[in-house]
Amino acid sequence: MIHVKVKTKEARFNIPIPYALLNVVISVVFLKFIQKHADKWTKEHFKRKELNFTFPLIDKSMLKPIVKELKKHKGLVLVDVKATDGTEVRVKL
């Protein structure tokens, strides 16, 4: 499970993300249908902001082994950031 902790002056969040949920999200977000239409859905916004960006086609079979490997490194801290305004973000496996 991935644990995301965000601490600000106003609030604290602790978001646990199970690997099963992560696999489901990867399967849905990286469907070829969604990837092909993401450019169409964001085209107008990017045009207004004068950005030239296209979403790369990512095969979900490339991401699933990464999630599988993350499971083997329980307790590893991926992100530990403390800002000068007191905001803290920590991502831990």
Secondary structure as UniProt FT lines:
FT   STRAND          2..7
FT   STRAND          12..17
FT   HELIX           19..29
FT   HELIX           32..48
FT   TURN            49..50
FT   HELIX           60..70
FT   TURN            71..72
FT   TURN            74..75
FT   STRAND          77..82
FT   TURN            84..85
FT   STRAND          88..92
//
